[in-house]
Amino acid sequence: MVEDGLLTSVETDELPQDKSVMSVINKITDMINEVNNGASEIGIGVPSVVDPVEGIVYDVQNIPGWEKVHLKDLLEEKTGKTVYLNNDANCFALGEWMFGDGRGKQNMIGIIIGTGFAGGIILDGKLFEGRNCGAGEFGMIPYKQSILEHYCSGQFFSRLVGVRGEEIYEKALNNDPASRKLFYEFGGHVAEAIKIVLYTYDPESIILGGSVSSAFPLFREGFERELKSFGYPNSLKNVEISVSKTEHVAILGAAALCANHARVNNTEK
C-alpha cells in the first residue's frame, strides 16, 4: 500500500500451485484486500509484454498458460477498483523517477539487470513506451552472434558459463580469482549495452536495478574500463550512472502508474 508517496504496508505470498489464471487472480485479490485501506486505484508491474491501454498481458514469465490475459478487466471486476498495469522495467523507471534518485530529471533511463536485461525510458518528463509498449527492450539487440541479454544479465553465468550466478557471486565475494575475472568480463558487456543506451537517448541519468545490479561492486572495474571507450567523453561526464538505492522500488513503481496517469491527465487538461 502506498499513500502520498510512502509505502505503508507490504504483503507477499507465493503463487498458487496450479498457477491457472483465476487462481492467480484470486490470490492477487486476496492480497489486495489484506493491505487495502480505502485506495481506489491499483498499479501492477508485470514481467511480460503488456498492452497498457487494453490492460492485456502476454506470455508472463514463470506462469505457464498466461499467454493472453485481460488482467485489467479481470481485476477491476473482482475488486471494483481502477487498475493500471505496465511491464516491470517501465514501472522501475517510473518508481525511480517519482520516488527515487531520478526525481527532478527530464531524461532518465532505468535498467533492470536480473534474469533479463531491459529498460524503462523517461523522455522530456514522460514515460516513453513505444507503439507496442516495447521501447527499452535493449536486451534483444543483436550482440556477438547472440543478443545483449545473454551477456548482460544473469544468463551470462547460466547460459555462457554454465554455473548459477549466485554460486559465482559467493565465490567472487571470497576472492576466488576465476569468479572475479568472470565479473570483470561481465562488467565489460554491461558497459557495451550502456553505451548503446547513451548513443541512443543521451539521458541525464541511468539507474541500474534488478537482482544482478547488487553485484555492481564486483563488476564495476570492468564496467568503468569499457565505458571509457565511449565516443563522446564530455557527454559521459554529464551523465549520472548509479545503482538503485530505493527500497521496494518495484512496489513504488507499480503505485507510480496510478500517480503518473493522474499527472498526465492533469497536464493534458
C-alpha positions in Angstrom: 0.0 0.0 0.0 1.4 3.4 -1.0 0.0 6.6 0.4 1.3 10.1 -0.5 4.5 8.5 -1.9 5.2 6.5 1.2 5.0 2.7 1.5 2.7 2.0 4.4 2.2 -1.8 4.1 3.6 -4.8 2.2 2.1 -8.2 1.7 4.0 -11.0 -0.1 3.0 -14.6 -0.9 3.8 -17.4 -3.3 1.8 -18.2 -6.5 -0.9 -20.8 -6.1 0.3 -24.3 -7.0 -1.7 -24.7 -10.2 -0.9 -21.1 -11.5 -4.1 -21.0 -13.5 -5.4 -17.6 -14.5 -8.3 -17.4 -12.0 -6.2 -19.0 -9.2 -3.6 -16.2 -9.6 -6.3 -13.6 -9.9 -8.0 -14.8 -6.7 -4.6 -14.8 -4.9 -3.9 -11.2 -6.1 -7.4 -10.1 -5.0 -6.9 -11.6 -1.5 -3.6 -9.8 -1.1 -5.1 -6.5 -2.2 -7.8 -7.0 0.4 -5.2 -7.6 3.1 -3.4 -4.3 2.6 -6.1 -2.1 1.2 -7.0 0.9 3.2 -9.6 2.6 1.0 -7.4 3.0 -2.1 -9.4 3.4 -5.3 -6.7 2.5 -7.7 -4.3 -0.4 -8.2 -1.0 -0.4 -10.1 0.6 -3.7 -11.3 4.0 -4.3 -12.8 4.3 -7.5 -14.9 7.5 -9.2 -16.3 6.0 -9.7 -19.7 4.8 -7.9 -22.9 1.9 -5.6 -21.9 -0.8 -3.7 -23.7 -1.3 -1.0 -21.1 -4.2 0.6 -22.9 -6.3 -2.5 -23.2 -4.9 -4.0 -20.0 -3.7 -7.2 -21.6 -0.6 -9.1 -20.6 1.1 -11.6 -22.9 3.4 -14.6 -22.2 4.0 -13.9 -18.5 7.4 -15.3 -17.4 7.1 -18.2 -14.9 3.4 -18.6 -15.2 2.5 -21.2 -17.8 -0.8 -20.6 -19.5 -0.7 -16.9 -19.2 -0.3 -16.3 -22.9 -3.0 -13.6 -23.2 -4.8 -12.5 -20.1 -7.1 -9.5 -19.8 -5.7 -8.7 -16.4 -7.1 -5.2 -16.1 -10.7 -6.3 -16.8 -10.5 -9.3 -14.6 -9.1 -7.4 -11.6 -11.4 -4.5 -12.0 -14.4 -6.9 -12.0 -13.1 -8.6 -8.8 -12.1 -5.5 -6.8 -14.3 -2.7 -8.2 -11.2 -0.5 -8.4 -9.4 1.1 -11.3 -6.4 -0.9 -12.4 -3.3 0.3 -14.3 -0.6 -2.0 -15.5 2.7 -2.0 -17.4 5.8 -4.0 -17.7 8.2 -4.2 -14.8 11.0 -2.2 -16.4 8.7 0.7 -17.1 7.5 0.5 -13.5 11.0 0.5 -12.2 11.9 3.6 -14.2 8.7 5.4 -13.1 9.4 4.4 -9.5 12.9 5.8 -9.5 11.7 8.9 -11.4 8.9 9.7 -9.0 10.3 8.4 -5.7 14.0 7.7 -6.1 17.2 9.1 -7.5 15.5 10.1 -10.8 13.4 12.8 -9.2 13.9 16.1 -11.0 15.3 14.5 -14.1 13.7 15.2 -17.5 15.5 12.4 -19.3 16.3 9.2 -17.4 16.7 5.5 -18.2 16.0 2.8 -15.6 17.8 -0.5 -16.4 16.8 -3.8 -14.8 19.6 -6.4 -14.7 18.3 -9.7 -13.4 17.2 -12.8 -15.3 16.9 -10.5 -18.2 18.1 -7.0 -19.3 15.5 -4.3 -20.1 14.9 -0.6 -19.5 12.2 1.9 -18.9 12.6 5.3 -20.6 11.7 8.8 -19.3 11.9 11.4 -22.2 11.1 15.0 -21.6 9.4 14.2 -18.4 7.2 11.5 -19.8 7.3 7.7 -19.8 8.1 6.6 -23.4 6.6 3.2 -24.1 6.6 3.0 -27.9 3.6 1.9 -30.1 3.5 -1.7 -28.6 5.0 -0.9 -25.2 8.2 -2.4 -26.5 10.5 0.6 -26.1 13.5 -0.2 -23.8 13.9 -3.8 -24.8 17.7 -3.3 -25.0 18.4 -6.9 -24.2 17.0 -8.1 -27.5 19.6 -6.1 -29.5 21.9 -8.4 -31.5 25.4 -8.8 -29.9 28.2 -11.2 -30.5 26.1 -13.6 -32.7 23.5 -13.6 -29.9 21.7 -10.8 -28.1 22.7 -8.4 -25.3 20.6 -10.1 -22.7 22.6 -13.3 -22.9 25.7 -11.3 -21.9 24.3 -8.5 -19.7 22.0 -10.4 -17.3 22.2 -13.5 -15.0 22.1 -15.5 -18.2 25.8 -14.7 -18.8 26.6 -17.0 -16.0 24.0 -19.7 -16.5 24.0 -19.8 -20.3 27.5 -19.0 -21.3 29.5 -20.2 -18.3 27.2 -23.0 -17.2 27.1 -22.0 -13.5 24.4 -20.3 -11.4 25.1 -16.6 -10.9 24.6 -16.9 -7.2 27.4 -19.5 -7.0 29.8 -17.3 -8.9 28.8 -14.4 -6.7 29.6 -16.2 -3.5 32.9 -17.3 -4.8 33.8 -13.8 -6.0 33.0 -12.4 -2.6 35.5 -14.8 -1.2 38.1 -13.5 -3.7 38.1 -16.5 -6.0 40.3 -15.3 -8.9 38.3 -17.1 -11.7 35.0 -15.8 -10.4 36.2 -12.2 -10.0 37.5 -12.4 -13.6 34.1 -13.5 -14.8 32.5 -10.5 -13.1 35.1 -8.2 -14.7 34.2 -9.6 -18.1 30.5 -9.3 -17.3 31.0 -5.6 -16.5 32.5 -5.0 -19.9 29.5 -6.5 -21.6 27.1 -4.3 -19.5 29.2 -1.3 -20.4 28.7 -2.1 -24.1 24.9 -2.1 -23.5 25.0 1.1 -21.6 27.0 2.8 -24.5 24.1 1.8 -26.8 21.7 3.5 -24.4 23.9 6.6 -24.2 24.3 6.9 -28.0 20.5 6.4 -28.5 19.0 8.6 -25.7 21.8 10.8 -24.2 20.0 10.9 -20.8 20.9 12.8 -17.7 20.7 9.7 -15.6 20.9 5.9 -15.9 19.8 4.0 -12.8 20.6 0.2 -12.6 18.2 -2.1 -10.7 17.3 -5.7 -10.5 18.9 -8.6 -8.6 22.3 -8.6 -10.5 22.8 -4.9 -10.1 23.5 -5.6 -6.4 26.8 -7.2 -7.5 27.9 -3.9 -9.1 31.0 -3.6 -6.8 32.2 -6.9 -8.4 31.8 -5.8 -12.0 32.4 -2.0 -11.6 36.1 -2.2 -12.7 35.3 -4.0 -16.0 32.3 -1.7 -16.5 34.2 1.5 -16.0 37.2 0.4 -18.1 35.0 -0.5 -21.1 32.8 2.6 -20.7 35.9 4.8 -21.2 35.8 3.9 -24.9 32.5 5.8 -25.3 32.9 8.1 -28.3 31.8 11.4 -26.6 33.8 11.8 -23.4 32.2 15.2 -22.5 28.7 13.7 -22.7 29.9 10.9 -20.4 30.9 13.4 -17.8 27.4 14.8 -17.8 25.5 11.6 -17.2 24.9 10.1 -13.7 25.1 6.3 -13.7 24.1 4.8 -10.4 22.7 1.7 -8.7 19.2 2.0 -7.2 19.0 2.6 -3.5 15.2 2.9 -3.4 13.7 0.3 -1.1 10.8 -1.7 -2.5 11.1 0.2 -5.8 9.0 -2.5 -7.6 6.0 -1.7 -5.4 6.6 2.1 -5.6 6.9 1.7 -9.4 3.5 0.0 -9.6 2.0 2.7 -7.5 3.7 5.3 -9.8 1.5 4.0 -12.6 -1.5 5.5 -10.8 0.2 8.7 -9.9 1.6 9.1 -13.5 -1.9 8.6 -15.0 -3.3 11.4 -12.8 -0.3 13.6 -13.6 -0.6 13.1 -17.4 -4.4 13.8 -17.3 -3.9 17.0 -15.4 -1.2 18.1 -17.8 -3.4 17.5 -20.8 -6.3 19.4 -19.4 
